[in-house]
Amino acid sequence: MSPRLALVMGDPAGIGPELFVRLLAEPEIRRSAAIIGIGDARVLARGAEQAGIEPEIAIGRDLEALFAVAAPDRAVFWDLANCDPMDCPPGRVSPAAGASALANYRAALALANARAIDAIVFTPFNKQAIRLVHPAYEDEAAEAKAFFGLKTEPMELNLVEAFWNARVTSHVPLKEVPNLLSRARILERLRRLDEALTAAGKRRRRIAVAALNPHAGEGGAFGREEIELIAPAVADARALGIPAEGPFPADTVFLRASRGEFDAVLSMYHDQGQIAVKLLGFSHGVTLLWGLPVPIATPAHGTAFDIVGTRRADLAPTLRAVAVALRMARSS
């Protein structure tokens, strides 16, 4: 049976609508899954105009009827009618755009909760726009965790061609990071990362663990987190058969990974990994949420307000996001 993929329209003011339409025009993508697009048909039409492509897709508001005809090479679009393009001018942050993107995402999560789909891919969100209507919004992972009522945190993974990156803490102030680290939390992240690598079919799962402090703490001179938390967690992981090594100084571990010494790096906080990942693979990176009822993927770039309507948006990261999501769905 072919997998069912929910393709979510992200921020309607960014390059997402164009990417959405161009993706639907790719024969290989259309054949790979039964695609259920989610968004506003008027935004879809704007994306078609921006892309210069007329999408071959059945549009409707009756979800049951759409699912009845959805199949590989027969994409359907669930019109939520939630965004008048006049309220979401291209290249601008707006409450209407944020509300639409969030509603589209929640609709996909509801389908996942009902086991109606196998994976989700969304075009880029603009968190500033979403926070105009949902001030407490943290990120897509936290939103999914709350929606599904999970007790454990999903893991956000960043994939570039050379390696994968995961992190122990994510969208939190830097000053809070040391207090959020624990031996148990680091071990849990290593287990999740190893699980994801295995699901992706990685035969070699060489995981490097980044230190928190400069020079990996230099024997405690620059902090004791490496001695008291990180190294013990790595030892715990190895005792469980997880091929983890470290902690290594963060200023060299990503260079080593990019040269092929490691398949993945576990960083301690957001920018420690994100700076390296985006430097090495911003144009083709993918973000994957793992540890949810279905895998969720998106291109790692943003809404690119500066190039909306210019047809300069690179489709490659979105294509890779679909490939990753479907591969992970098949292994789940």
C-alpha positions in Angstrom: 0.0 0.0 0.0 1.3 3.4 -0.9 2.1 5.8 2.0 -0.2 8.8 2.5 1.6 12.1 2.8 0.0 15.3 4.2 1.6 18.2 2.4 1.0 21.3 4.5 1.0 24.9 3.1 3.2 26.9 5.4 3.3 30.7 5.6 1.2 32.0 2.6 3.3 35.2 2.4 6.6 33.4 1.8 8.0 31.1 -0.9 5.9 28.1 0.4 3.0 28.4 -2.1 5.4 28.4 -5.0 7.3 25.4 -3.6 4.1 23.6 -2.9 2.9 23.9 -6.5 6.3 23.0 -8.0 6.5 20.0 -5.8 3.2 18.7 -7.1 4.5 19.1 -10.6 7.3 16.6 -10.0 6.3 13.2 -11.5 8.5 11.2 -9.1 7.0 12.9 -6.0 3.4 12.4 -7.3 4.1 8.7 -7.9 5.8 8.1 -4.5 2.7 8.7 -2.3 -0.9 9.6 -2.1 -0.6 13.3 -1.4 -3.2 15.2 0.6 -2.4 18.9 0.3 -3.7 21.1 3.1 -4.3 24.9 3.0 -6.4 27.5 1.2 -7.3 27.0 -2.5 -6.9 30.8 -3.0 -3.3 30.6 -1.7 -2.7 27.6 -3.9 -3.8 29.6 -6.9 -1.4 32.4 -6.0 1.4 29.8 -5.7 0.5 28.5 -9.2 0.7 32.1 -10.5 4.1 32.6 -8.8 5.4 29.3 -10.1 3.9 29.6 -13.6 2.5 26.1 -13.2 -1.1 24.9 -13.2 -1.3 22.1 -10.6 -3.0 18.8 -11.4 -4.9 18.3 -8.2 -8.5 17.7 -7.0 -9.6 20.5 -4.7 -12.5 20.1 -2.2 -13.7 20.7 1.3 -15.2 17.2 1.8 -12.3 15.3 3.4 -13.9 11.9 3.2 -14.6 12.4 -0.5 -11.0 13.5 -1.1 -9.5 10.5 0.7 -11.7 8.3 -1.4 -9.9 9.4 -4.6 -6.4 10.2 -3.2 -3.8 7.9 -4.7 -0.3 8.0 -6.2 -0.3 10.3 -9.2 -3.7 11.6 -8.0 -3.1 14.3 -5.5 -5.9 16.0 -3.6 -6.1 19.3 -1.8 -8.2 19.9 1.3 -9.4 23.5 1.1 -9.7 24.9 4.6 -10.6 28.3 3.2 -8.7 30.0 6.0 -6.6 32.7 4.3 -7.8 35.4 2.0 -4.7 36.3 0.0 -5.6 40.0 0.4 -4.9 39.6 4.2 -1.6 38.0 3.6 0.5 40.2 1.3 3.6 38.5 -0.1 6.8 39.2 1.8 5.2 40.5 4.9 4.5 39.2 8.4 0.8 39.2 9.2 -1.5 37.7 11.8 -3.6 36.2 9.0 -0.6 34.4 7.6 0.4 33.0 11.0 -3.2 31.9 11.8 -3.4 30.1 8.4 -0.1 28.3 8.7 -0.9 27.1 12.3 -4.4 25.9 11.3 -3.0 24.0 8.4 -0.4 22.3 10.6 -3.0 21.4 13.2 -5.2 19.9 10.6 -2.4 17.6 9.5 -1.7 16.7 13.1 -5.3 15.7 13.5 -5.1 13.4 10.5 -2.0 11.9 12.0 -3.8 11.4 15.3 -6.6 9.6 13.4 -4.0 7.4 11.7 -5.2 8.7 8.3 -1.7 9.6 7.1 1.8 8.2 7.3 3.9 11.3 7.2 3.8 15.1 7.1 5.9 17.6 5.2 5.3 21.4 5.5 6.7 24.3 3.6 8.3 26.9 5.8 6.5 28.6 8.7 7.3 32.1 10.0 7.3 31.9 13.8 6.9 35.7 14.2 3.7 35.6 12.2 2.4 32.6 14.2 3.2 34.3 17.5 1.0 37.2 16.6 -1.9 34.9 17.0 -0.4 32.4 19.4 2.1 34.2 21.7 3.1 31.1 23.6 4.1 29.2 20.4 7.5 27.7 20.8 8.1 25.6 17.7 6.6 22.9 15.6 7.9 20.1 17.8 6.4 21.6 21.0 3.1 22.2 19.2 3.0 18.5 18.1 3.9 17.3 21.6 1.0 19.3 23.1 -1.4 18.3 20.4 -0.7 14.6 20.8 -0.5 14.8 24.6 3.0 13.3 24.7 5.0 13.1 27.9 8.3 12.8 26.1 9.8 15.5 23.9 10.1 14.8 20.1 13.5 15.2 18.7 14.4 17.8 16.1 17.0 16.5 13.7 18.9 18.6 11.1 20.1 16.6 8.0 22.7 17.7 5.6 24.4 15.5 3.1 27.5 14.8 5.2 25.8 14.1 8.6 22.9 14.5 10.9 22.6 16.8 13.9 20.4 16.6 17.0 20.4 18.6 20.2 19.7 18.2 23.9 18.0 21.6 24.3 16.3 23.6 21.6 14.4 26.9 21.6 15.4 28.2 25.1 17.4 31.1 26.3 21.2 30.3 26.4 21.4 31.1 30.1 19.0 28.3 30.8 20.9 25.6 29.0 23.3 24.4 31.8 20.3 23.9 34.1 18.4 21.9 31.5 21.2 19.4 31.0 21.2 16.2 32.9 22.8 12.8 32.5 19.4 11.2 31.9 18.3 13.8 29.3 21.5 13.4 27.3 21.2 9.6 27.3 17.6 9.9 26.2 18.6 12.1 23.3 21.3 9.6 22.3 18.8 6.8 22.3 16.4 8.7 20.1 19.2 9.7 17.7 20.4 6.2 17.4 16.8 5.0 16.8 16.3 7.6 14.1 19.6 6.7 12.3 18.6 3.0 12.4 15.2 3.8 11.0 16.8 5.7 8.2 18.8 2.6 7.3 22.2 3.9 8.4 24.5 0.9 8.7 27.2 2.9 10.5 25.8 5.0 13.3 28.9 6.8 14.6 27.6 9.4 16.9 29.8 12.2 18.3 28.7 14.2 21.3 29.7 17.9 21.5 30.9 19.4 24.7 29.2 22.4 26.3 32.2 24.4 27.4 35.2 25.6 25.4 37.9 23.0 25.0 35.5 20.4 26.3 35.9 22.0 29.8 39.6 21.5 29.8 39.6 19.1 32.7 37.2 21.2 34.7 38.9 24.5 34.3 36.1 25.9 32.1 33.2 24.0 33.7 32.3 20.6 35.0 29.4 19.6 32.8 31.6 17.4 30.6 32.9 15.5 33.7 29.7 15.2 35.7 27.0 14.9 33.0 28.1 14.5 29.4 30.9 11.9 29.7 28.8 9.7 32.1 25.9 9.8 29.7 28.1 8.8 26.8 29.3 5.8 28.9 25.7 4.9 29.7 24.9 5.0 26.0 27.8 2.8 25.1 26.8 0.3 27.7 23.5 0.0 25.8 25.2 -0.6 22.5 24.9 2.9 21.2 28.0 3.8 19.3 28.6 7.2 20.9 31.9 9.0 21.5 32.8 12.2 23.3 32.4 14.8 24.5 34.5 16.6 21.9 35.2 20.3 21.6 32.4 21.9 19.7 34.7 24.0 17.6 36.2 20.9 15.8 33.6 18.1 16.1 31.4 19.4 13.2 34.5 19.7 11.0 35.4 16.1 11.8 31.8 15.1 11.0 31.8 16.9 7.7 34.9 15.0 6.8 33.1 11.7 7.3 34.4 10.7 10.8 30.9 10.7 12.3 27.4 10.1 10.9 25.8 12.3 13.5 26.5 14.9 16.2 24.6 15.5 19.3 25.0 19.2 20.4 24.0 20.6 23.7 22.1 23.7 22.5 20.4 25.2 19.5 23.0 27.4 17.8 25.9 25.1 18.6 24.6 22.8 16.0 22.6 25.1 13.8 25.4 27.4 12.9 27.5 24.4 11.7 24.6 22.7 9.9 23.5 25.9 8.0 27.1 26.7 7.1 27.6 23.3 5.7 24.3 22.7 4.1 21.8 25.6 4.3 20.8 25.3 0.6 19.9 21.6 0.9 19.2 20.9 4.6 16.2 19.2 6.0 14.6 19.4 9.5 13.0 16.2 10.8 10.8 15.8 13.8 11.2 12.3 15.3 9.4 10.6 18.2 5.8 11.5 17.1 3.0 9.3 15.7 4.3 10.1 12.2 7.6 11.6 11.0 7.4 15.3 10.1 9.9 17.0 7.8 10.4 20.4 6.3 13.2 22.2 4.3 15.6 23.8 6.8 15.5 27.2 5.1 13.0 29.9 6.0 10.1 31.8 4.3 12.6 33.8 2.2 10.4 36.9 2.0 13.0 38.7 -0.1 12.6 36.4 -3.1 8.9 35.7 -3.1 7.5 35.8 -6.7 10.9 35.8 -8.4 11.0 32.1 -9.1 14.4 31.8 -7.5 13.3 29.5 -4.7 15.3 26.3 -4.6 13.0 23.2 -4.7 15.8 20.7 -3.8 15.4 21.0 0.0 11.7 20.4 -0.2 12.2 17.4 -2.5 14.6 16.0 0.0 12.2 16.6 2.9 9.6 14.5 1.2 12.1 11.7 0.5 13.2 11.7 4.2 9.7 11.8 5.5 8.6 8.9 3.3 11.7 6.8 4.1 11.2 7.3 7.8 7.4 6.5 7.5 8.2 3.2 5.7 10.5 2.1 8.6 8.1 3.1 11.4 
